[in-house]
Structures are given as structure tokens and as C-alpha cells.
Amino acid sequence: MYLSKRQVRLMLSGRIATIGAGLVLTLAVSQGVSAQTSIGLARALQLSLANNQELQLYPYQRNSSEALLLQAGLRPTPRAELVVENALGSGDYSGFDASETTLALSQVIELGEKREQRISVAQARQDLLSTEYELSRLDVLAETSRRYYQMLAVQAQAQINAKRLAQDLKALEITRNRNRAGATAAADVSKLELRVARSRATAQSLDNAQLLAARRLAAMWQGEPDFERVEGDLSAMPALPSLQALRTAIQRSSSLERQFALLRLADASVGLAQANGKNDLTLGLGLRHLEASNDQALVFFVSTPLSFSNPNEGRIRAARADHLRGTREAELLTQTLELELLQLYQQLQNHRDQALQVRDELLPRSRKLIDDIQQGYQLGQYSALQWVDAQEERFVLERELIDLYTTIYLLLLELERITGEPLQGVIEGDIS
């Protein structure tokens, strides 16, 4: 069984709002960035829907589809016919004196509900176009969100690197002072100078990556970036919906909706092929003038093809085969989506568990290590390099956590594409 036209339209009408709301609610909007230099996810989605080049082609496709629907509803055109007989022959028929002239009008009467079936096929194609347009909108929303998250991740990495650079500069200043006092070797200064140079190079690389990410995001609405940052906080980690809820929601998959639209088109094509297999009638009425007697008479005629077998049998079988294939494809697609959902869900759980372990176990341990070394450093038990190495351990964990958060959001985005389910909530995180 597949969904009715009305059910699909209701589902599609709410899908964009569902996905958009879920994506917007996922990120906690940062209040400290000015509107002139930052952009929020809701605004990015709005700009993409309004200006994306792919979506701007739809009105032309819709107009073409509406014209074909109009064409499908047209009835056969009446025919006018003028026939002159018994003229320009020989003997008594050498001129027009014995001719017979008939003016007739005829009309094809379609049998088998051909007009209704043509309209059904044209309507099914129009519904398929609408479904594919909605899918295109979802793809645009998903790609915009993906690029948004990626830029947000670059920003978070840049913030971590900025803290690292500040710590390296502080350690370098302390080590230089101690080297002047003869309390540390020149190699320690060189090592910290190298670390500072690497941090600065990383900062430059992240700045370039952020510019590129901004351009890629603005390209979704064919624009140039008039913002420097995106708003949000990746550490607000989403809570996972239940697997059973996702399995239930898979029936609302946009991919399945398209398959159902194809099934309706195949079903209508079967009906049209069957209707075209029934012969039409041609009814005519004419007025005949007999030149020899100067008399007039009415002429009536009915015609129909003589078929001893269905003339459209091959097309009927082909249409039925397409319908059966579409039904099987819908079943296979459902199985494929369920398998993909399970794989994504497992990956999501694994990344979420890793993120929680880094956030709740490893980062607190790294902070304690820094505190212990800092206390020992003040007592002369540790060097500045050991303190910097401990700081580096923390920065590595923070970068790893950002990568895990980003992957979680991207995996959730794929789940939303499959099921249409918005994110249900967030677990507040903190990597500061």
C-alpha cells in the first residue's frame, strides 16, 4: 500500500517547517556577536530558500506541468469535410452536372474514459514534480545546515587555538626571563618559540578556512559573505530520539514519498494504457446536394476500427510491469533506509559516548593535571615546558571534542533527512 495524494501533500507541507525548526532549535544562539558581522542558522536557511539557483527553476517547471495538465483535458476536435463525387469524369459525368457534393461534420467520441485517464496521468506527473521540488528544498536546507555546522566547527577550533597561542606566549615570556637568569637552557626557549610559530601558522590556516567556509555557506544563496561569523554553540549536544521512534518515522521519509508519487504515476499509466485499448466512435452528420435533380439529403455515418484483439496490449503489459517494479522498489527502498538508519544511529551513539567520555572524564583529568603541574611549577618542581605540555594535552582533547560534536550534528542531520524528525532536545556541554 502507498499513501494517498492528500496524505503526501500534508506531509510535505509540514516537512520544511519540521526540519527547519529542528535545526534552528539545536544551536544556542550567541548573544554577544553583532548582527552586522554574524549570521544565524534561521537566516541562512531563509536566504537559501529564497535565492538558491536550483529552486528558482521550479516555477518554469510548474508552468510547463500545468500546461500539460490543461492539454490532457482537451477533447478531440470536430472535423469538417467537403466531398465532391461523380464529377470531372466521362460521358454524363464529364462536368459537374451529375455531381454530388456533401458537407459533413464529424466528432470522435472517446470511450473508456480516455480523457479522465489522461488527466490522471498529467496530475500524477504534476504531483511528482511537487514532491521532487519539496525534496530539492530539503536538500538545500540540509546542505545549508551542513555548511553552517562546518563553519561553526572552524570557529570553535580557532577559539581553542587562540587560547593555545596565548598560553604559549605566556610560557615563552616566563622561559626567556628564566633563561636570562640562568635558570633554564636556551633549548627550552627555542622549543617554545617553535611552538608559538606553529600556533600562529595554525591560526592563519584557520582564518583562511573560516573565510572559505563563509564563502561556501553564502554560495547556497548565490551571494557573497557579508558576515564574519556564524552564531551558535556546538557544545549544546542533542539528545537522541529512541530507535523505535525513528523506525516509525521512516515511513515519512522524503525518499519514500517520491517513490509513492512514482507509484501513483505508474498506476495512472496503467489506467491510461487500458483506456487507450478501447476503440473510439466517430459520429458524422452531413448535407448532400445532388446536382442532377437539384435536391438535398442528410447523410449520417458511424465508424469505428475493427480490432479482433486489444491494440494496446503491449503498452498495458509494460505499464503493469512498471507498476510492479515500482512496488518492489518501494519495498527495497524501505529496507535500505532502515539499514541506513540503524548504521547512522549506531555511529551517532558511538560518537556521543566518546564525546561524553572526553567531556566528563578526560577533560577534568587534564585540568587536574594542569593544576597539579602549576602548583609544582611554583615550587620549582616542574619546568615551563612541562606546564605547556600539560596545556597541550588539554587543547588536543578540546579539538577532539569539537570534531566529535561536529560529527554528531552531521549524523543527526542525516537522520533528519531520512525520517523528518527534528532534534528532540540538547544536553548542555562545556569545554571552557
N, C-alpha and C positions, 0 to 999 in steps of 0.2 A: 504493500500500500504506500501511496505517496500523498503528500499534503495537498490540500485544495489551494486554488489560486488565492482565495481570500486569506487563508492561514499564512501563506508565504508573504503576502503583502503586509499583513500585520506584523509579522516577524521582522521583515526588512525595515519597516518604518521605525521600529524601535531599536534596531541594531546599532545604528550610528550613535544614538544618544547613550546606549548602554556602554559601548566601548569607550566613547569619549569621556563619559562620566567616570568610568573606572580608572582610566589613565590619569585624568586630572586629579582625582582624589588620592592617587597613590603618592604623589610628591607633595611634601610640605613646602608651601611657598615661602621663600625667603623674603623677609620684610625690609632688610637693610640695604637692598640694591635699588637704585633709582630707576624709574620707568623708562628713562631715555637710553640707558645702557644695558638693559636686561629684557628678557622676554620670557613669558610663562608658557607652559605647555598648552593651556587652553587657547592662547592667542596664536601659537604656532599651528595648531590644528585648524583654527578658523581661517587663517591665511591660506593654508594648503587646500582646504575645501573650496575656497573662493577663487583661487588663481592657478591651481595645478593644471598644466597643459593637457594632460590626458583627460581630465574630467571635462575640459571645455569643449571636447569633441562630441560629447553626448547629445546636446541639443540638435545637432545636424543629423545624428543617427536616429534620434527620436522623431524628427520631422519626416525622415525617409520611411520609418516604420509606420507612422500614421498615414502616409500617402499610400503605402501598400495595403493597409487595412481598408482604406477607402476604395481602392481598386478591387479588392476582393469582394466587396459588397455590391458591385455593379452588376446589373442584369444584362443578358445578351441584347445586342442592338437589333431592332427591327430592320428588315431588308425590304427595299422597293425593287421591283423587277418589271421591265418592259420587254415583251416578247412579240416579235412580228413573224407570222407564219404564212406560208403559201404566197410568197412574193418573189419577184425577180427570177421566176422560173422559165418555163417554156409553154407554148400554147396558151391555154386560158389563164395560165399563172405567170405570164411574162411580165406583167406590171404589178400594180397594187390593187387592181380591180377585184381580185378574188382573195385578197389577203385577209388575215385575221390578226388583229392587234389586241394583246392582253396586257393590262397594267395590274400588277398584283402586289400585295403587301404580305409578308410572312414574318413569323415570330417563332424563335426557338423556345420551347418550354422545357426548362431543366427539370429532370426527375432525379430522385434520390437525394434531395436536399443538398445539391452541389453548392449552392450559394452559401448556405449555412455552414457547410464544412470548410469552404474557402475562408470564411470569416473566422472560424475556429482556429485554423492553421495560422492565419495572419495575427490573430490575437495572442496565440501561444508564442509566436516569434516576438511580438512586442513585449510580452511578459518576460521572456528570456532576456531580451535586451535590458529591461528594467532591472532584472536580477543581476546581470553582469555589470551594470552600472553601479549598483549598490556594492558589489564585490570590489569594483575598482575604487570606490570611495573607502572601503575598509582597508584595502591595500595602501592607499595614500595615507590614511590615518596611522596605520601600523608602521609604515616606513618613516613618517614624520616623527613618531614617538621613538622609534629605534635610534634615529639620528640625534634626537633630543637627549636620550639617555647617554649616548656615547659622548656627546659634548659635556654633559654633566659629569661623567666619569673623568674626562680630561681635566676639568676644573678641579675636581677633588684631588687628583694626582698632583696638580700644580700647587695646591694649598699645602699638601704634605711635603712636597719638595721645597717650598718656601720655608717651612719650619726647619727642615733639614739644613738648608743653607744658613739660616740664622744660627743654628746650633754649631755648625762647622766654623762659622766666622768667630763665634764666641770662643770656641775651643782653640782656634788658631791664635787669637789675641792672647789668651792665657799662656799658651805654649811658647809663643815668642817672648813674652815677658820672663817666663821661667828660663828660657834658653839664654837670654841676656844675663840672667843672674847665675848662669852656670848650673842650673838645677835640672836641665833636660838636654838631650842630644839634638844636634841640628837635623838629624834624620827625621825626628818626630815632627819638626816644623815642616820639612819637605813633604812628609806624608799628608799632613793636614792641608798644606797648600794644594796638593794634588786632589784631595777630597773636595776642597772648595771649588776648584776648577771644574771638576766633574759635576758638582751640584749646579754650578752656573750653566754648564753646557746642557744639562738636563732641563733646566728652567727655560732656556732658549728653545729647545726642542718641543717642550710642552706648549710654549707660547705659539709656535708655528702650528702645532697640532690643533690648538684651540681655534686659530684663525681658519684652518681648513675645515674643522667641524662646523664652524659658524656658516661658512660658505655652502657646505653640503646641506645644512639644515635650511638655509634660505633658498637653495635651489629647488626645494619642494614646492615653493610658490613662485618660482621663476624670478626671484628678487636678489638683491644684494643685501648682505647683512648690515642692518642699522643698529645692531646690538653687539655688546661685547661679552655678555654672559647670559646663561640661562638660569632660571630660578628653580630651586628645588634642593632636596636633601636625600641622597641615596641611602643614607643610614636608616631611614624610616622603612624598615624591612617589612614587606607584605606578609600577612598570614595566609596560609594555604587553605583553599577550599577542600572539602572531602573528595576523595576519589569517586565515590558513588554519585555525588552531585555533578561532577564533571562528566561521568558516563551518561547520566540522564540528559545533560545539556548538549551532548554531542549531536543529538537529533536536530538541534537548531544550528548546526554547522552551516556556514555560508557556502561551503563546497557542496554539501548535500542539497541545499536549496537550489543551486544551479542544476544539479543532477535531476532534481524533481521537475524543474522547469523544462529540461530536455525531455523528460518522460512525457510531460503533457504535450509537448510538441510532437513527439513520436505517436502518441495516442491520437492526436488530431490528424496526423498524416495518414494513419490507418483509415480513419473515417472518410477522409477525402478520397483516398485511393478506392475505397469501396463505392463511394458515391459516383466517382468517375467511371466505374464499371457498368453503370446503368445507362442505357441508351436514352437520348432525348427525343422529344417530338418536335416536328416543325409543322406549324399550322399556317395555312395561307388562304387569303381571300382576294379575288381579282375581278376585274371588269373586262369582258372581251367584246370587241367590236368586229362584226362580220361585214366587211366592205361590200360583198356581193349583194346582200339583202339590206344593208344599212341597219342591221339590228344589233342589239346589245344583249349580253347574257352574263350572269355571275359565274365565277369559277371558284370552286372550293377544292383544297387539296391538303392532305396529311401525309407526312413522310417520316420514316424512322429507319435507322440502319438495321439490317438483318444480321444478328450475331447468334451463332449456334453455341458459343462459349463466351465466357467473360473476357472482353477485350482488354481488361486491365488486370488480369490475374497475376501477371508478373510483378507489377507495382504493388499490388496488395500483399503478396508474399514478402516482397522486400521491406515494405512498411512494417509488417508484423515482425519480421526478423530484427529490424532496427529497434522496435519496441521491446522485444525480449532481451536484446543486447543491452539496452538502456537499463532495464530492470536488474540485470545481472551486474552491470557496472555500479549501480547504486548500492547493491549488497556488498560488492568488493570494496567500494569506497568507504562504506561504514566500517568494515573490518580494518581497513588500512588506517582510518582516522582513530579508531580505538587503540590500535597498536602504537601509533604515534603518540597518542595521549599518554599511554602508560609509560613510554620511554621518556617523554618530557617530564612527566610527574616524578619519575624516579630520579632523573637528573636534578630536578628542582629540589627534591628532598635532600639529595646528597650535598648540593651546594649550600642549601640553607643550614644543614647540620654543620658543615665546615665553617660557615660564616659565624654561627653561634659559638662554635668552639674557639675560633680566633678571637671573637669579641669578648666572650665571657671567661675564657680560661687563659689563652696565650697572651693577649694584650695586658691583662692585670699582672701576669708574671713578669712581662717585660718592664712594666712600670716599677714593680718592686725591685727588679734588678737595677734599674737606673737609680732608684732612691738609695739602695744599699751601696752602690759604687760612689754615688755623690757624697754620701756620709764618709765613706772610706777615703775618698779623694781629699776631703777637708782635713782628714787626719794624716794625710801623706801616705796612705796605704795603696792608692791606685793612681795611675797617670791619667792625663787628659785624654790620651788615646784610648784607654780602656773605657773611659766615660763616653767618648764619641762612638766607640764600637757598640756599646750598650744602646745608645740612642739609635744607631743604625739598625739594630735588631728590631726596635720598635717601628721604625719607618718601613722596614720590609713587611712587617705584619700589617701595618696600616694600608700599604699599597695592595697587599694580597686581599685584604678585606674589601677594598674598593672594587677590585676585579670580581670578587665573589658577588658583591651587591649588584654590580652591573649585569653579570650573567643571570642572576635571579630575575631581574627586571625583564631582560630579553626573553628568558624562558617563559615567564608569566605572560608576556606579550604574545608569544606563540600559542600558549594555551587559550588566550582570549580570542585569537584568530580562529581556533578550531571550535571552541564551544560558545563563544559570545558572552561568556561570564565575566563580569567586572571583578576587579580585586575586592576582596571582602573586608580587608582591614589592614592595619600596619602594626608591627612590633617596633616600638621606638628603639633606636640604637644610638650609640655614641662612641665615636672613635677619637674624640678630642683628648 
